[in-house]
Amino acid sequence: MRVLGNAPFTLRETCIDDVGWAIHRQALSYAREQGRDIMFEALLAGIGAAFIRKVDPGGERGWPARLRR
């Protein structure tokens, strides 16, 4: 499976809802493909919350990629 392939994309800093969106998409994907339940979503939410709380803006960042259309 090719995620970005040869398609042009841009990177940007993490914004409101990026972590929530990633949790949502990962939870749905694992529910459909592996039968995971809401407890897996809770695990992901905990990991996402820890990232938001503990990120050091001086040395750590998330870089969401967006495909250009």
N, CA, C and O atoms as a CHARMM CRD file, in Angstrom:
* protein
*
  276
    1    1 MET  N      0.84200  -1.17400   0.00000 PROA 1      0.00000
    2    1 MET  CA     0.00000   0.00000   0.00000 PROA 1      0.00000
    3    1 MET  C      0.88300   1.23100   0.00000 PROA 1      0.00000
    4    1 MET  O      1.80300   1.34400   0.81000 PROA 1      0.00000
    5    2 ARG  N      0.61000   2.13400  -0.88900 PROA 2      0.00000
    6    2 ARG  CA     1.36000   3.38700  -0.96800 PROA 2      0.00000
    7    2 ARG  C      0.58600   4.47000  -0.24300 PROA 2      0.00000
    8    2 ARG  O     -0.58400   4.71000  -0.54200 PROA 2      0.00000
    9    3 VAL  N      1.22800   5.11700   0.69900 PROA 3      0.00000
   10    3 VAL  CA     0.55000   6.14500   1.47700 PROA 3      0.00000
   11    3 VAL  C      0.56300   7.46900   0.73900 PROA 3      0.00000
   12    3 VAL  O     -0.49200   8.06600   0.52600 PROA 3      0.00000
   13    4 LEU  N      1.72700   7.93400   0.34800 PROA 4      0.00000
   14    4 LEU  CA     1.82300   9.19600  -0.37600 PROA 4      0.00000
   15    4 LEU  C      2.24400   8.99700  -1.82200 PROA 4      0.00000
   16    4 LEU  O      1.93900   9.82200  -2.68300 PROA 4      0.00000
   17    5 GLY  N      2.94100   7.90900  -2.08400 PROA 5      0.00000
   18    5 GLY  CA     3.37000   7.63800  -3.44800 PROA 5      0.00000
   19    5 GLY  C      4.14200   8.80500  -4.02000 PROA 5      0.00000
   20    5 GLY  O      5.00400   9.36400  -3.34000 PROA 5      0.00000
   21    6 ASN  N      3.85500   9.18900  -5.25500 PROA 6      0.00000
   22    6 ASN  CA     4.51200  10.31400  -5.91400 PROA 6      0.00000
   23    6 ASN  C      3.68400  11.58600  -5.84100 PROA 6      0.00000
   24    6 ASN  O      4.04600  12.59800  -6.44200 PROA 6      0.00000
   25    7 ALA  N      2.58600  11.54300  -5.11900 PROA 7      0.00000
   26    7 ALA  CA     1.70800  12.70600  -5.03300 PROA 7      0.00000
   27    7 ALA  C      2.38900  13.82200  -4.24300 PROA 7      0.00000
   28    7 ALA  O      3.03500  13.55500  -3.23000 PROA 7      0.00000
   29    8 PRO  N      2.25200  15.07300  -4.69700 PROA 8      0.00000
   30    8 PRO  CA     2.83200  16.18500  -3.95700 PROA 8      0.00000
   31    8 PRO  C      2.08200  16.39600  -2.64400 PROA 8      0.00000
   32    8 PRO  O      0.87000  16.19600  -2.57000 PROA 8      0.00000
   33    9 PHE  N      2.81700  16.80000  -1.61500 PROA 9      0.00000
   34    9 PHE  CA     2.18500  17.02200  -0.31700 PROA 9      0.00000
   35    9 PHE  C      2.86200  18.18600   0.39900 PROA 9      0.00000
   36    9 PHE  O      3.96800  18.59100   0.04200 PROA 9      0.00000
   37   10 THR  N      2.18900  18.71300   1.40400 PROA 10     0.00000
   38   10 THR  CA     2.74700  19.76000   2.24500 PROA 10     0.00000
   39   10 THR  C      2.74700  19.27400   3.68500 PROA 10     0.00000
   40   10 THR  O      1.92400  18.44600   4.07600 PROA 10     0.00000
   41   11 LEU  N      3.68200  19.80100   4.46600 PROA 11     0.00000
   42   11 LEU  CA     3.73700  19.52100   5.89600 PROA 11     0.00000
   43   11 LEU  C      3.36500  20.79300   6.63800 PROA 11     0.00000
   44   11 LEU  O      3.66500  21.90000   6.19200 PROA 11     0.00000
   45   12 ARG  N      2.70700  20.61700   7.78100 PROA 12     0.00000
   46   12 ARG  CA     2.37100  21.76800   8.60500 PROA 12     0.00000
   47   12 ARG  C      2.48100  21.36000  10.06000 PROA 12     0.00000
   48   12 ARG  O      2.57100  20.17300  10.37400 PROA 12     0.00000
   49   13 GLU  N      2.47600  22.34400  10.95000 PROA 13     0.00000
   50   13 GLU  CA     2.52900  22.03900  12.37600 PROA 13     0.00000
   51   13 GLU  C      1.18600  21.48700  12.83800 PROA 13     0.00000
   52   13 GLU  O      0.15400  21.72900  12.21200 PROA 13     0.00000
   53   14 THR  N      1.21200  20.74900  13.93200 PROA 14     0.00000
   54   14 THR  CA     0.00500  20.15900  14.49700 PROA 14     0.00000
   55   14 THR  C     -0.94300  21.25400  14.97500 PROA 14     0.00000
   56   14 THR  O     -0.52000  22.22100  15.60900 PROA 14     0.00000
   57   15 CYS  N     -2.22500  21.09500  14.66800 PROA 15     0.00000
   58   15 CYS  CA    -3.26700  22.05200  15.04700 PROA 15     0.00000
   59   15 CYS  C     -4.34000  21.33500  15.87600 PROA 15     0.00000
   60   15 CYS  O     -4.30400  20.12000  16.06700 PROA 15     0.00000
   61   16 ILE  N     -5.27000  22.12000  16.34800 PROA 16     0.00000
   62   16 ILE  CA    -6.43900  21.57400  17.05200 PROA 16     0.00000
   63   16 ILE  C     -7.08300  20.51400  16.16400 PROA 16     0.00000
   64   16 ILE  O     -7.22800  20.73000  14.96100 PROA 16     0.00000
   65   17 ASP  N     -7.45800  19.41300  16.71200 PROA 17     0.00000
   66   17 ASP  CA    -8.16900  18.29700  16.09300 PROA 17     0.00000
   67   17 ASP  C     -7.27500  17.32000  15.33700 PROA 17     0.00000
   68   17 ASP  O     -7.75400  16.25700  14.94200 PROA 17     0.00000
   69   18 ASP  N     -6.00700  17.62700  15.11800 PROA 18     0.00000
   70   18 ASP  CA    -5.14300  16.67100  14.41000 PROA 18     0.00000
   71   18 ASP  C     -4.98400  15.37000  15.19200 PROA 18     0.00000
   72   18 ASP  O     -5.11500  14.28500  14.62400 PROA 18     0.00000
   73   19 VAL  N     -4.70300  15.47000  16.48300 PROA 19     0.00000
   74   19 VAL  CA    -4.52300  14.26700  17.29500 PROA 19     0.00000
   75   19 VAL  C     -5.84900  13.51800  17.41600 PROA 19     0.00000
   76   19 VAL  O     -5.88200  12.29200  17.31900 PROA 19     0.00000
   77   20 GLY  N     -6.93900  14.25200  17.62800 PROA 20     0.00000
   78   20 GLY  CA    -8.25700  13.63000  17.70900 PROA 20     0.00000
   79   20 GLY  C     -8.63300  12.91700  16.42200 PROA 20     0.00000
   80   20 GLY  O     -9.19800  11.82400  16.45300 PROA 20     0.00000
   81   21 TRP  N     -8.31900  13.53700  15.28600 PROA 21     0.00000
   82   21 TRP  CA    -8.61900  12.92600  13.98900 PROA 21     0.00000
   83   21 TRP  C     -7.80800  11.63500  13.82200 PROA 21     0.00000
   84   21 TRP  O     -8.33600  10.62100  13.36500 PROA 21     0.00000
   85   22 ALA  N     -6.52200  11.67900  14.19600 PROA 22     0.00000
   86   22 ALA  CA    -5.68300  10.48800  14.06900 PROA 22     0.00000
   87   22 ALA  C     -6.20100   9.34900  14.94700 PROA 22     0.00000
   88   22 ALA  O     -6.21800   8.19200  14.52700 PROA 22     0.00000
   89   23 ILE  N     -6.62300   9.68400  16.17200 PROA 23     0.00000
   90   23 ILE  CA    -7.19800   8.67800  17.06900 PROA 23     0.00000
   91   23 ILE  C     -8.45600   8.08000  16.44200 PROA 23     0.00000
   92   23 ILE  O     -8.62200   6.86000  16.41800 PROA 23     0.00000
   93   24 HSD  N     -9.32200   8.92100  15.94600 PROA 24     0.00000
   94   24 HSD  CA   -10.57400   8.49100  15.32100 PROA 24     0.00000
   95   24 HSD  C    -10.31500   7.52900  14.16100 PROA 24     0.00000
   96   24 HSD  O    -10.90800   6.45200  14.09400 PROA 24     0.00000
   97   25 ARG  N     -9.42700   7.92700  13.25200 PROA 25     0.00000
   98   25 ARG  CA    -9.16500   7.11100  12.06700 PROA 25     0.00000
   99   25 ARG  C     -8.49900   5.77600  12.43300 PROA 25     0.00000
  100   25 ARG  O     -8.83800   4.73400  11.87200 PROA 25     0.00000
  101   26 GLN  N     -7.55600   5.81600  13.36900 PROA 26     0.00000
  102   26 GLN  CA    -6.87000   4.58900  13.78300 PROA 26     0.00000
  103   26 GLN  C     -7.84900   3.63700  14.46900 PROA 26     0.00000
  104   26 GLN  O     -7.83700   2.43400  14.20800 PROA 26     0.00000
  105   27 ALA  N     -8.69900   4.18100  15.34900 PROA 27     0.00000
  106   27 ALA  CA    -9.67500   3.34100  16.05000 PROA 27     0.00000
  107   27 ALA  C    -10.63200   2.68600  15.06000 PROA 27     0.00000
  108   27 ALA  O    -10.91900   1.49400  15.17800 PROA 27     0.00000
  109   28 LEU  N    -11.13300   3.45000  14.08200 PROA 28     0.00000
  110   28 LEU  CA   -12.03900   2.88100  13.07400 PROA 28     0.00000
  111   28 LEU  C    -11.35200   1.80200  12.24800 PROA 28     0.00000
  112   28 LEU  O    -11.91800   0.73600  12.00700 PROA 28     0.00000
  113   29 SER  N    -10.13500   2.08600  11.82100 PROA 29     0.00000
  114   29 SER  CA    -9.39800   1.13500  10.99800 PROA 29     0.00000
  115   29 SER  C     -9.17300  -0.18500  11.73400 PROA 29     0.00000
  116   29 SER  O     -9.39600  -1.26000  11.17700 PROA 29     0.00000
  117   30 TYR  N     -8.73400  -0.09800  12.98200 PROA 30     0.00000
  118   30 TYR  CA    -8.47200  -1.31500  13.74800 PROA 30     0.00000
  119   30 TYR  C     -9.76900  -2.04100  14.12200 PROA 30     0.00000
  120   30 TYR  O     -9.77700  -3.26700  14.23400 PROA 30     0.00000
  121   31 ALA  N    -10.84200  -1.31300  14.31000 PROA 31     0.00000
  122   31 ALA  CA   -12.13200  -1.96600  14.58500 PROA 31     0.00000
  123   31 ALA  C    -12.57800  -2.78200  13.37200 PROA 31     0.00000
  124   31 ALA  O    -13.02900  -3.91900  13.50500 PROA 31     0.00000
  125   32 ARG  N    -12.44600  -2.18600  12.20100 PROA 32     0.00000
  126   32 ARG  CA   -12.88000  -2.86700  10.96600 PROA 32     0.00000
  127   32 ARG  C    -11.96300  -4.02300  10.59300 PROA 32     0.00000
  128   32 ARG  O    -12.43100  -5.09000  10.19700 PROA 32     0.00000
  129   33 GLU  N    -10.66600  -3.81100  10.71900 PROA 33     0.00000
  130   33 GLU  CA    -9.71200  -4.80100  10.23200 PROA 33     0.00000
  131   33 GLU  C     -9.34500  -5.87400  11.25400 PROA 33     0.00000
  132   33 GLU  O     -9.01300  -6.99600  10.87400 PROA 33     0.00000
  133   34 GLN  N     -9.40200  -5.54200  12.55500 PROA 34     0.00000
  134   34 GLN  CA    -8.95000  -6.48400  13.56600 PROA 34     0.00000
  135   34 GLN  C     -9.96400  -6.72900  14.66900 PROA 34     0.00000
  136   34 GLN  O     -9.68200  -7.45600  15.62100 PROA 34     0.00000
  137   35 GLY  N    -11.14900  -6.12400  14.54900 PROA 35     0.00000
  138   35 GLY  CA   -12.18900  -6.35200  15.53900 PROA 35     0.00000
  139   35 GLY  C    -11.94700  -5.67200  16.88100 PROA 35     0.00000
  140   35 GLY  O    -12.51900  -6.07800  17.89200 PROA 35     0.00000
  141   36 ARG  N    -11.10400  -4.64300  16.89900 PROA 36     0.00000
  142   36 ARG  CA   -10.84800  -3.94600  18.16800 PROA 36     0.00000
  143   36 ARG  C    -12.11100  -3.24300  18.63900 PROA 36     0.00000
  144   36 ARG  O    -12.99100  -2.92400  17.84000 PROA 36     0.00000
  145   37 ASP  N    -12.19400  -3.00000  19.96200 PROA 37     0.00000
  146   37 ASP  CA   -13.38200  -2.35700  20.51500 PROA 37     0.00000
  147   37 ASP  C    -13.04500  -0.98300  21.09100 PROA 37     0.00000
  148   37 ASP  O    -11.96300  -0.44500  20.85800 PROA 37     0.00000
  149   38 ILE  N    -13.98000  -0.43600  21.83800 PROA 38     0.00000
  150   38 ILE  CA   -13.82900   0.91100  22.36800 PROA 38     0.00000
  151   38 ILE  C    -12.65400   1.03300  23.33900 PROA 38     0.00000
  152   38 ILE  O    -12.14000   2.13300  23.54300 PROA 38     0.00000
  153   39 MET  N    -12.22700  -0.06100  23.93100 PROA 39     0.00000
  154   39 MET  CA   -11.07800  -0.01400  24.82600 PROA 39     0.00000
  155   39 MET  C     -9.79300   0.32600  24.06700 PROA 39     0.00000
  156   39 MET  O     -8.88900   0.94600  24.62600 PROA 39     0.00000
  157   40 PHE  N     -9.71300  -0.07700  22.80700 PROA 40     0.00000
  158   40 PHE  CA    -8.55900   0.28600  21.99000 PROA 40     0.00000
  159   40 PHE  C     -8.57600   1.78600  21.71600 PROA 40     0.00000
  160   40 PHE  O     -7.53300   2.43900  21.73300 PROA 40     0.00000
  161   41 GLU  N     -9.75500   2.32200  21.46600 PROA 41     0.00000
  162   41 GLU  CA    -9.87400   3.77000  21.27100 PROA 41     0.00000
  163   41 GLU  C     -9.44200   4.52300  22.53000 PROA 41     0.00000
  164   41 GLU  O     -8.79400   5.56600  22.44400 PROA 41     0.00000
  165   42 ALA  N     -9.80300   3.99000  23.69900 PROA 42     0.00000
  166   42 ALA  CA    -9.38900   4.60700  24.96500 PROA 42     0.00000
  167   42 ALA  C     -7.86400   4.58400  25.09700 PROA 42     0.00000
  168   42 ALA  O     -7.26800   5.56100  25.55200 PROA 42     0.00000
  169   43 LEU  N     -7.23600   3.48500  24.70600 PROA 43     0.00000
  170   43 LEU  CA    -5.77900   3.39800  24.73100 PROA 43     0.00000
  171   43 LEU  C     -5.16000   4.47100  23.83800 PROA 43     0.00000
  172   43 LEU  O     -4.24200   5.18100  24.24600 PROA 43     0.00000
  173   44 LEU  N     -5.67200   4.57500  22.62100 PROA 44     0.00000
  174   44 LEU  CA    -5.16800   5.59200  21.69300 PROA 44     0.00000
  175   44 LEU  C     -5.37500   6.99900  22.23700 PROA 44     0.00000
  176   44 LEU  O     -4.50100   7.85500  22.10200 PROA 44     0.00000
  177   45 ALA  N     -6.52600   7.24000  22.85000 PROA 45     0.00000
  178   45 ALA  CA    -6.80900   8.56100  23.41400 PROA 45     0.00000
  179   45 ALA  C     -5.81600   8.90400  24.52000 PROA 45     0.00000
  180   45 ALA  O     -5.38100  10.05000  24.63100 PROA 45     0.00000
  181   46 GLY  N     -5.45900   7.92700  25.32900 PROA 46     0.00000
  182   46 GLY  CA    -4.46300   8.15000  26.38000 PROA 46     0.00000
  183   46 GLY  C     -3.10000   8.49700  25.80600 PROA 46     0.00000
  184   46 GLY  O     -2.41400   9.38500  26.31200 PROA 46     0.00000
  185   47 ILE  N     -2.71400   7.80200  24.75900 PROA 47     0.00000
  186   47 ILE  CA    -1.43100   8.07900  24.10400 PROA 47     0.00000
  187   47 ILE  C     -1.45600   9.47500  23.48900 PROA 47     0.00000
  188   47 ILE  O     -0.49200  10.23200  23.61000 PROA 47     0.00000
  189   48 GLY  N     -2.55800   9.81100  22.83100 PROA 48     0.00000
  190   48 GLY  CA    -2.69000  11.14200  22.22400 PROA 48     0.00000
  191   48 GLY  C     -2.66600  12.23900  23.27200 PROA 48     0.00000
  192   48 GLY  O     -2.01700  13.26600  23.07600 PROA 48     0.00000
  193   49 ALA  N     -3.36700  12.03400  24.38600 PROA 49     0.00000
  194   49 ALA  CA    -3.39000  13.03000  25.46100 PROA 49     0.00000
  195   49 ALA  C     -1.99700  13.21800  26.05000 PROA 49     0.00000
  196   49 ALA  O     -1.59300  14.34600  26.33300 PROA 49     0.00000
  197   50 ALA  N     -1.26800  12.14100  26.23700 PROA 50     0.00000
  198   50 ALA  CA     0.09900  12.23700  26.77700 PROA 50     0.00000
  199   50 ALA  C      0.99300  13.02300  25.82400 PROA 50     0.00000
  200   50 ALA  O      1.80500  13.83700  26.26500 PROA 50     0.00000
  201   51 PHE  N      0.85100  12.78900  24.53900 PROA 51     0.00000
  202   51 PHE  CA     1.63000  13.53500  23.55300 PROA 51     0.00000
  203   51 PHE  C      1.32800  15.02600  23.66400 PROA 51     0.00000
  204   51 PHE  O      2.24500  15.84600  23.69100 PROA 51     0.00000
  205   52 ILE  N      0.05300  15.37800  23.72800 PROA 52     0.00000
  206   52 ILE  CA    -0.32900  16.78900  23.80600 PROA 52     0.00000
  207   52 ILE  C      0.19900  17.42400  25.09100 PROA 52     0.00000
  208   52 ILE  O      0.72200  18.53800  25.05700 PROA 52     0.00000
  209   53 ARG  N      0.07200  16.73900  26.20700 PROA 53     0.00000
  210   53 ARG  CA     0.49200  17.28600  27.50000 PROA 53     0.00000
  211   53 ARG  C      2.00100  17.42600  27.63500 PROA 53     0.00000
  212   53 ARG  O      2.49000  18.38200  28.23500 PROA 53     0.00000
  213   54 LYS  N      2.73900  16.46800  27.07400 PROA 54     0.00000
  214   54 LYS  CA     4.17100  16.40200  27.34500 PROA 54     0.00000
  215   54 LYS  C      5.06300  16.87600  26.20300 PROA 54     0.00000
  216   54 LYS  O      6.28500  16.90300  26.35200 PROA 54     0.00000
  217   55 VAL  N      4.48800  17.24300  25.08800 PROA 55     0.00000
  218   55 VAL  CA     5.31900  17.64100  23.94700 PROA 55     0.00000
  219   55 VAL  C      6.14700  18.87700  24.31700 PROA 55     0.00000
  220   55 VAL  O      5.64900  19.81100  24.94500 PROA 55     0.00000
  221   56 ASP  N      7.40000  18.86000  23.91900 PROA 56     0.00000
  222   56 ASP  CA     8.30800  19.98400  24.13300 PROA 56     0.00000
  223   56 ASP  C      8.39000  20.76200  22.82700 PROA 56     0.00000
  224   56 ASP  O      9.08500  20.33600  21.90500 PROA 56     0.00000
  225   57 PRO  N      7.69100  21.90300  22.72800 PROA 57     0.00000
  226   57 PRO  CA     7.66900  22.63200  21.45900 PROA 57     0.00000
  227   57 PRO  C      9.04900  23.05600  20.96800 PROA 57     0.00000
  228   57 PRO  O      9.23400  23.31000  19.77800 PROA 57     0.00000
  229   58 GLY  N     10.01500  23.13300  21.87800 PROA 58     0.00000
  230   58 GLY  CA    11.36000  23.50200  21.46600 PROA 58     0.00000
  231   58 GLY  C     12.12100  22.37200  20.78900 PROA 58     0.00000
  232   58 GLY  O     13.10600  22.62000  20.09300 PROA 58     0.00000
  233   59 GLY  N     11.67700  21.13400  20.98400 PROA 59     0.00000
  234   59 GLY  CA    12.41900  20.01700  20.41900 PROA 59     0.00000
  235   59 GLY  C     11.57800  18.92000  19.81300 PROA 59     0.00000
  236   59 GLY  O     12.11700  17.99800  19.20000 PROA 59     0.00000
  237   60 GLU  N     10.25400  18.99500  19.96900 PROA 60     0.00000
  238   60 GLU  CA     9.36300  17.95300  19.42900 PROA 60     0.00000
  239   60 GLU  C      8.19400  18.61400  18.71600 PROA 60     0.00000
  240   60 GLU  O      7.69400  19.66200  19.12600 PROA 60     0.00000
  241   61 ARG  N      7.78700  17.97900  17.65800 PROA 61     0.00000
  242   61 ARG  CA     6.62000  18.47500  16.93500 PROA 61     0.00000
  243   61 ARG  C      5.98700  17.33200  16.16700 PROA 61     0.00000
  244   61 ARG  O      6.63700  16.33700  15.84600 PROA 61     0.00000
  245   62 GLY  N      4.71400  17.49500  15.88200 PROA 62     0.00000
  246   62 GLY  CA     4.03800  16.60800  14.94500 PROA 62     0.00000
  247   62 GLY  C      3.98100  17.33500  13.60500 PROA 62     0.00000
  248   62 GLY  O      3.82900  18.55600  13.56400 PROA 62     0.00000
  249   63 TRP  N      4.09900  16.60100  12.53200 PROA 63     0.00000
  250   63 TRP  CA     4.06000  17.21100  11.20600 PROA 63     0.00000
  251   63 TRP  C      3.04300  16.48600  10.32700 PROA 63     0.00000
  252   63 TRP  O      3.41100  15.59400   9.56200 PROA 63     0.00000
  253   64 PRO  N      1.76100  16.86500  10.43000 PROA 64     0.00000
  254   64 PRO  CA     0.76200  16.25000   9.55300 PROA 64     0.00000
  255   64 PRO  C      1.05700  16.57400   8.08300 PROA 64     0.00000
  256   64 PRO  O      1.43000  17.69700   7.74400 PROA 64     0.00000
  257   65 ALA  N      0.88600  15.58600   7.23800 PROA 65     0.00000
  258   65 ALA  CA     1.07500  15.76900   5.79800 PROA 65     0.00000
  259   65 ALA  C     -0.29300  15.89000   5.14400 PROA 65     0.00000
  260   65 ALA  O     -1.23800  15.19600   5.52100 PROA 65     0.00000
  261   66 ARG  N     -0.38800  16.76900   4.16900 PROA 66     0.00000
  262   66 ARG  CA    -1.62900  16.94600   3.42300 PROA 66     0.00000
  263   66 ARG  C     -1.32600  16.83000   1.93100 PROA 66     0.00000
  264   66 ARG  O     -0.45700  17.52500   1.40500 PROA 66     0.00000
  265   67 LEU  N     -2.05400  15.94100   1.26300 PROA 67     0.00000
  266   67 LEU  CA    -1.88900  15.80200  -0.17900 PROA 67     0.00000
  267   67 LEU  C     -2.40100  17.05000  -0.87500 PROA 67     0.00000
  268   67 LEU  O     -3.44300  17.59700  -0.51400 PROA 67     0.00000
  269   68 ARG  N     -1.66000  17.48800  -1.86900 PROA 68     0.00000
  270   68 ARG  CA    -2.10700  18.62000  -2.69500 PROA 68     0.00000
  271   68 ARG  C     -2.92400  18.05400  -3.84500 PROA 68     0.00000
  272   68 ARG  O     -2.51900  17.09300  -4.50000 PROA 68     0.00000
  273   69 ARG  N     -4.03800  18.64100  -4.07100 PROA 69     0.00000
  274   69 ARG  CA    -4.90100  18.17700  -5.18400 PROA 69     0.00000
  275   69 ARG  C     -4.90800  19.16200  -6.30400 PROA 69     0.00000
  276   69 ARG  O     -5.57200  18.94200  -7.31600 PROA 69     0.00000
